[in-house]
């Protein structure tokens, strides 16, 4: 996708970065996007080559984006094989200015990479070009994007192309989306955009799943970085006063354990399950885990209890000789299945009132986490009725016209932002559905998952493989939030897996 930006330059404060460098995947099929932190514009970046390489030696240069200003054509040219790009201005005359901007957060800021290679068209020429600059700062795991900007001599307007990047780490739709999600990863905090505690757990899970499904391990550094920087945050061991937050992180560390075999991740998942178990209470509604440990926020809701079920069943499946976690999972499902949160249409309400009546909207994530939970419990027990129940629930949610207008998944009243809690909801839904589909021999939801991924790719992404909130369009890219990208990566992972 090519886009025109006619603007006056504005710069925002960059982030700093430093981390070990894994080997990048040398995907060759299409462009993705990513980044983390800024690098001082005065410091040359070296990758395969160092900044300021001569464009005459570029291998396979291609036009990535264009713009115009006062009759001048501005072009961003990328060389995938060099992992570099340069800017070109044509159709003008002496004094026309052209340069590159380089961003390490997906085009949100570029103060540390502004006006790279700034140059002017010399006398007697109608156009000029910059030297080549690296797209990525791979030594510091900073994966970036470039745009070309220019200005006609004597004119105030500046035109910039859309942001674009080379095809590194973009061999499949899912790896391209993973690259775009990692542009929002802040290595200083080990979180995405330095915010979103529980949404960060979902984003990390989507990255881990992509490593497992695609085989591209370029972003595996996020797992230990997140763990090391946040293990002692909040309540420690990724606990806090919201028990669903603890459940999301517990499942992320189960996923990390499956990927790496590192027992510290499983130990933390156990600590998370034990923390949640402390708030299992039979004195209200006969059982269930409270949403919050704060007495003024007492609420028994679906997602907290679904996560408690899934986490305990998952731990049993990974701990030889366990009986305690399995007993908890059995008790949870016995209570949840009869709690009234599952209605006669096999859709799940958000939670229970103080009088134990079902209440709240039918959110997509409540329909999905339970599918993964029942799949884990079936693995633990061999009880095929659990898969039958999960299939009934999945049939209801995939067929719901309220949740699938025009056949494409959408939360009821879906907002046009990526920073709210709701922007993340569809990710856990498709993950749970994919887990169930993999456990069923006929794979009944494969076509549904493919349809969601195809819709998102066709209607809800830009040239950097950044995704917006509405998989069936229209495409918008809010200025903040990683929830949309996490959800899109999750559905692309699911489609690649099926």
C-alpha positions in Angstrom: 0.0 0.0 0.0 1.4 3.4 -1.0 0.3 6.5 0.8 1.0 10.2 0.6 2.0 12.3 3.6 2.1 16.0 2.9 3.2 17.4 6.2 5.6 19.6 8.2 8.0 17.4 10.2 7.2 16.8 13.8 9.4 14.8 16.1 8.6 12.9 19.3 11.0 11.6 22.0 12.5 8.3 21.1 13.1 5.3 23.3 16.5 3.9 24.0 17.5 0.3 23.5 20.1 -2.4 24.2 19.8 -6.1 24.1 21.5 -9.2 22.7 21.0 -9.8 19.0 19.5 -13.0 17.7 19.8 -14.0 14.1 17.2 -12.5 11.8 15.1 -14.6 9.5 15.9 -13.8 5.9 12.3 -14.1 4.6 11.8 -13.1 1.0 8.2 -13.1 0.2 6.7 -9.8 1.3 7.3 -6.7 3.5 6.4 -6.6 7.2 7.3 -4.1 9.9 8.8 -3.8 13.3 10.8 -1.9 15.9 11.6 -1.2 19.4 13.9 1.7 20.3 15.7 4.7 18.9 19.3 5.1 18.0 21.0 8.5 17.8 20.9 9.9 14.3 24.6 10.8 14.5 25.6 7.2 15.2 26.0 5.1 12.1 24.2 1.7 12.2 25.8 -1.4 10.8 24.0 -4.5 9.8 25.1 -6.4 6.7 26.7 -3.1 5.8 27.1 0.2 7.5 25.0 3.3 6.9 25.9 5.6 3.9 26.5 2.8 1.4 26.5 3.8 -2.2 23.1 3.1 -3.9 24.9 2.2 -7.1 25.9 -1.2 -5.5 22.3 -2.0 -4.2 21.3 -5.5 -5.0 17.8 -5.7 -6.5 16.5 -2.3 -5.6 12.7 -1.8 -5.7 10.4 1.1 -5.4 8.6 0.7 -2.1 6.6 4.0 -1.8 6.1 7.3 -3.6 4.9 10.8 -3.0 4.8 14.1 -4.9 5.3 17.8 -4.0 5.3 20.7 -6.4 5.7 18.4 -9.4 8.7 16.5 -7.8 8.5 12.8 -7.5 9.8 11.4 -4.2 10.6 7.7 -4.1 11.6 5.4 -1.3 13.8 2.6 -2.8 14.5 -0.5 -0.8 17.2 -3.2 -1.3 16.0 -6.3 0.5 19.3 -8.1 0.0 21.2 -5.2 1.6 18.5 -4.6 4.2 18.9 -0.9 3.3 17.1 1.9 1.6 17.6 5.3 0.0 15.5 8.3 -1.0 15.3 9.8 -4.5 13.8 13.1 -5.8 13.2 13.7 -9.5 11.5 16.1 -11.8 12.8 19.3 -10.3 16.0 21.3 -10.2 18.8 22.8 -8.2 18.3 23.0 -4.4 15.5 20.5 -4.1 16.0 18.6 -0.8 15.6 14.9 -0.1 16.3 12.7 2.9 15.2 9.6 4.8 13.4 9.3 8.1 14.0 6.1 10.1 11.6 4.9 12.9 12.0 2.1 15.4 8.4 2.1 16.6 6.5 1.6 13.3 6.4 5.2 12.2 5.1 6.7 15.5 8.3 8.6 16.2 11.5 9.3 14.3 13.3 12.0 16.3 16.5 9.9 16.5 16.4 9.0 12.8 15.3 12.2 11.1 16.8 13.6 7.9 19.2 10.9 7.3 21.4 11.5 4.3 19.9 15.0 3.8 21.1 16.2 0.4 20.1 18.7 -2.3 20.0 18.5 -6.1 23.1 20.0 -7.5 23.2 22.6 -10.3 22.5 21.2 -13.7 20.6 18.1 -12.4 16.8 17.5 -12.3 17.0 15.0 -9.4 19.2 13.5 -6.7 19.3 10.7 -4.2 20.6 10.0 -0.7 23.1 7.4 0.3 21.8 4.1 1.6 20.8 3.6 5.2 19.9 0.5 7.2 16.3 -0.2 7.9 17.1 -2.3 11.1 19.5 -1.8 14.0 19.8 -5.5 14.4 22.7 -5.4 16.8 20.3 -3.8 19.2 17.3 -5.8 18.1 15.8 -2.6 16.8 13.7 -3.5 13.7 12.6 -0.4 11.8 11.0 1.3 8.9 12.0 4.0 6.5 10.3 6.8 4.6 11.5 9.2 2.0 10.8 12.9 2.3 11.5 15.9 0.1 11.0 19.6 -0.4 11.1 21.7 -3.5 13.6 24.5 -3.4 12.1 27.7 -2.0 8.8 26.0 -1.0 7.7 25.4 2.6 5.8 22.1 2.0 7.4 18.8 2.8 6.1 15.5 1.3 6.9 12.1 2.7 6.1 8.7 1.4 4.4 6.0 3.6 6.6 4.0 5.9 8.0 0.8 4.5 10.6 -1.8 5.2 12.5 -4.7 3.7 11.3 -8.2 3.6 13.4 -9.5 6.5 11.3 -11.5 9.0 8.3 -11.5 6.7 8.3 -14.8 4.9 4.7 -15.5 5.8 1.7 -13.3 6.7 2.1 -14.4 10.3 5.8 -13.5 10.6 5.2 -10.2 8.9 2.5 -9.4 11.5 4.8 -10.6 14.3 7.4 -8.2 13.1 4.9 -5.4 13.1 3.9 -6.3 16.7 7.6 -6.4 17.8 8.0 -2.8 16.7 5.9 -2.0 19.7 8.0 -3.9 22.1 10.0 -1.8 24.6 13.1 -3.6 25.7 13.6 -1.2 28.6 10.4 -2.4 30.3 9.9 -5.8 28.7 6.4 -4.8 27.8 4.6 -3.6 24.7 4.6 0.2 24.5 5.4 0.3 28.2 1.8 -0.3 29.0 -1.0 -2.8 29.0 -0.2 -5.4 31.7 -2.6 -8.1 30.8 -2.7 -7.2 27.1 1.1 -7.5 27.2 0.7 -11.1 28.3 -1.5 -11.8 25.3 0.9 -10.1 23.0 3.8 -12.1 24.3 1.7 -15.3 23.9 1.1 -14.4 20.3 4.8 -13.9 19.6 5.6 -17.3 21.3 2.9 -19.0 19.3 4.3 -17.5 16.1 7.8 -18.8 16.9 6.4 -22.3 17.4 4.1 -22.3 14.4 6.3 -20.5 11.9 9.7 -21.6 13.1 11.0 -18.1 12.9 12.9 -17.5 16.2 14.1 -13.9 15.6 12.0 -12.5 18.4 12.7 -15.2 21.0 14.6 -12.6 23.0 11.3 -11.1 24.1 10.6 -14.1 26.3 13.6 -13.9 28.8 13.6 -10.1 28.5 9.9 -9.8 29.6 10.5 -12.4 32.3 13.6 -10.9 33.8 12.4 -7.3 33.8 9.0 -8.0 35.3 9.2 -11.1 37.5 9.4 -8.8 40.6 6.9 -6.2 39.4 3.6 -5.6 40.9 2.8 -8.6 43.2 5.8 -10.6 42.0 5.7 -13.7 39.8 3.3 -11.8 37.5 0.6 -11.6 40.1 -1.5 -8.6 41.0 -4.8 -7.8 42.5 -6.7 -8.8 39.4 -6.9 -12.5 39.1 -7.6 -12.6 35.4 -4.4 -10.7 34.8 -2.6 -13.4 36.8 -4.2 -16.1 34.7 -3.2 -14.5 31.4 0.4 -14.3 32.5 0.3 -17.8 33.9 -0.8 -19.1 30.5 1.9 -17.0 28.8 4.6 -18.7 30.9 3.1 -22.2 30.2 3.5 -21.3 26.5 7.1 -20.1 27.2 7.9 -23.4 29.0 6.5 -25.4 26.0 8.7 -23.4 23.7 11.9 -23.4 25.7 11.8 -26.2 28.3 13.0 -23.7 30.9 11.6 -24.8 34.2 11.6 -21.3 35.7 8.6 -20.4 33.4 6.7 -23.4 34.6 7.5 -22.5 38.3 6.1 -19.0 37.7 2.9 -20.5 36.1 2.5 -22.6 39.2 2.9 -19.6 41.4 0.2 -17.8 39.4 -2.2 -20.7 39.7 -1.6 -20.9 43.4 -2.2 -17.2 43.7 -5.5 -17.5 41.9 -6.5 -20.5 44.0 -6.3 -18.4 47.2 -9.3 -16.5 45.9 -11.4 -19.6 45.1 -14.5 -19.1 47.3 -17.5 -21.3 47.9 -19.2 -18.8 50.1 -20.6 -16.9 47.2 -22.5 -18.6 44.4 -21.1 -21.9 45.5 -17.6 -21.6 44.1 -15.5 -19.8 41.6 -12.5 -17.4 41.7 -13.1 -13.7 42.3 -12.1 -11.2 39.6 -10.2 -9.1 42.1 -8.6 -9.6 45.5 -9.9 -6.1 46.4 -13.0 -6.5 48.5 -14.7 -3.5 46.8 -14.2 -5.1 43.4 -15.7 -8.5 44.2 -17.2 -10.0 41.0 -17.2 -13.6 39.7 -16.7 -13.4 36.0 -16.3 -15.8 33.1 -12.8 -15.0 31.9 -11.1 -15.3 35.3 -12.6 -18.7 35.9 -12.0 -19.9 32.4 -8.3 -19.0 32.8 -8.2 -20.7 36.2 -9.6 -23.8 34.6 -7.1 -23.7 31.6 -4.1 -22.9 33.8 -4.7 -25.7 36.3 -5.4 -28.2 33.6 -2.3 -27.1 31.6 -0.1 -27.5 34.7 -1.4 -31.0 35.4 -0.5 -31.9 31.8 3.1 -30.7 32.3 3.8 -31.9 35.9 4.4 -35.6 36.2 2.4 -37.2 39.0 0.3 -34.1 39.7 -3.1 -34.5 41.4 -3.7 -31.1 43.0 -3.9 -29.0 39.8 -6.2 -31.6 38.2 -8.5 -31.6 41.2 -8.7 -27.8 41.0 -9.5 -27.9 37.3 -12.2 -30.5 37.8 -13.8 -28.5 40.6 -13.7 -25.3 38.4 -15.4 -26.9 35.5 -18.1 -28.6 37.7 -18.9 -25.2 39.1 -18.6 -23.1 35.9 -20.7 -25.5 33.8 -23.6 -25.1 36.3 -23.0 -21.4 37.2 -25.6 -20.0 34.8 -23.0 -18.1 32.8 -23.6 -20.4 29.8 -27.0 -19.5 28.4 -29.5 -21.5 26.5 -27.9 -20.4 23.2 -24.5 -21.8 24.4 -23.0 -18.3 24.6 -21.3 -17.1 27.8 -22.2 -14.0 29.7 -19.5 -11.8 31.3 -20.1 -12.9 34.9 -22.5 -13.2 37.8 -24.3 -10.5 39.8 -24.2 -10.4 43.6 -27.3 -12.6 43.5 -25.5 -15.1 41.2 -27.5 -14.2 38.1 -25.7 -14.0 34.8 -24.9 -10.5 33.7 -22.9 -8.6 31.1 -22.2 -8.6 27.4 -21.2 -11.6 25.2 -17.6 -10.8 24.7 -15.6 -12.8 22.2 -12.8 -13.7 24.6 -15.2 -15.3 27.0 -16.3 -17.6 24.1 -12.7 -18.6 23.3 -10.7 -19.1 26.5 -13.2 -21.8 27.6 -12.5 -23.8 24.4 -8.7 -23.9 25.1 -9.5 -24.8 28.7 -11.8 -27.7 27.9 -9.2 -28.9 25.4 -6.5 -28.9 28.1 -8.9 -30.7 30.5 -9.7 -33.3 27.9 -6.0 -33.9 27.5 -5.7 -34.4 31.2 -8.7 -36.7 31.7 -9.5 -38.3 28.3 -13.1 -37.4 28.8 -14.5 -37.0 25.3 -17.7 -35.3 26.6 -15.5 -32.2 27.3 -14.7 -31.9 23.6 -18.4 -32.4 22.8 -19.2 -29.5 25.1 -16.5 -27.4 23.6 -17.7 -28.2 20.1 -21.2 -27.1 21.0 -19.9 -23.8 22.4 -17.7 -23.2 19.4 -20.6 -23.9 17.0 -22.7 -21.3 18.8 -20.0 -18.6 18.7 -18.9 -19.2 15.1 -22.5 -19.2 13.9 -23.6 -16.2 15.9 -24.6 -13.3 13.6 -24.1 -10.9 16.4 -20.4 -11.9 16.8 -19.9 -12.5 13.1 -21.5 -9.8 11.0 -21.0 -10.7 7.3 -19.2 -13.8 8.5 -16.2 -12.0 10.1 -15.6 -11.9 13.8 -16.3 -8.7 15.6 -17.1 -7.8 19.2 -20.5 -6.4 19.7 -20.1 -2.6 19.6 -16.5 -3.0 18.6 -14.5 0.2 19.2 -12.3 1.8 16.6 -9.2 1.9 18.8 -6.3 -0.5 19.7 -5.5 0.6 23.2 -8.7 -0.4 25.1 -9.2 -3.8 26.7 -11.6 -4.8 24.0 -9.1 -4.5 21.2 -7.4 -7.6 22.5 -10.5 -9.8 22.9 -10.5 -11.5 19.5 -7.0 -12.8 20.0 -7.8 -15.2 22.9 -11.0 -16.2 21.0 -9.2 -17.5 17.9 -6.4 -19.0 20.0 -8.9 -21.1 22.0 -10.8 -22.0 18.8 -7.6 -23.1 17.1 -6.6 -25.2 20.1 -9.9 -27.0 19.9 -9.8 -27.4 16.2 -6.3 -29.0 16.5 -7.7 -31.5 19.0 -10.7 -32.6 16.8 -9.9 -35.1 14.0 -12.2 -33.4 11.5 -10.8 -29.9 12.2 -14.2 -28.3 11.8 -13.1 -24.7 12.4 -10.2 -24.6 10.0 -12.2 -22.9 7.2 -13.7 -20.4 9.7 -10.2 -19.4 10.9 -8.9 -19.1 7.3 -11.8 -16.8 6.5 -11.0 -14.5 9.4 -7.3 -14.3 8.5 -8.2 -13.7 4.8 -10.6 -10.9 5.7 -8.1 -9.2 8.0 -5.4 -9.3 5.3 -7.7 -8.0 2.6 -9.4 -5.3 4.6 -7.5 -4.4 7.7 -3.8 -3.9 7.2 -1.3 -1.4 5.7 2.0 -1.8 3.9 3.9 -2.4 7.1 1.5 -5.3 8.0 0.0 -3.3 10.8 -3.6 -4.2 11.5 -6.5 -2.2 12.8 -9.5 -3.1 15.0 -12.0 -4.2 12.3 -11.0 -7.3 10.4 -13.7 -6.7 7.8 -12.7 -3.0 7.4 -12.7 -0.2 7.2 -8.9 0.0 8.0 -7.8 2.5 10.5 -4.6 2.6 12.5 -5.0 4.3 15.8 -1.9 6.0 17.2 -1.5 3.9 20.3 -2.3 0.3 21.4 -1.0 -3.1 20.6 -4.3 -5.0 21.1 -5.3 -5.0 17.4 -1.9 -6.3 16.3 -1.9 -9.0 18.9 -5.4 -10.1 17.8 -4.4 -10.1 14.1 -1.2 -12.1 14.8 -3.2 -14.6 16.7 -5.6 -15.2 13.8 -2.8 -15.5 11.3 -1.0 -17.9 13.6 -4.2 -20.0 13.8 -4.7 -20.0 10.0 -1.1 -21.0 9.4 -1.4 -23.8 12.0 -4.6 -25.4 10.7 
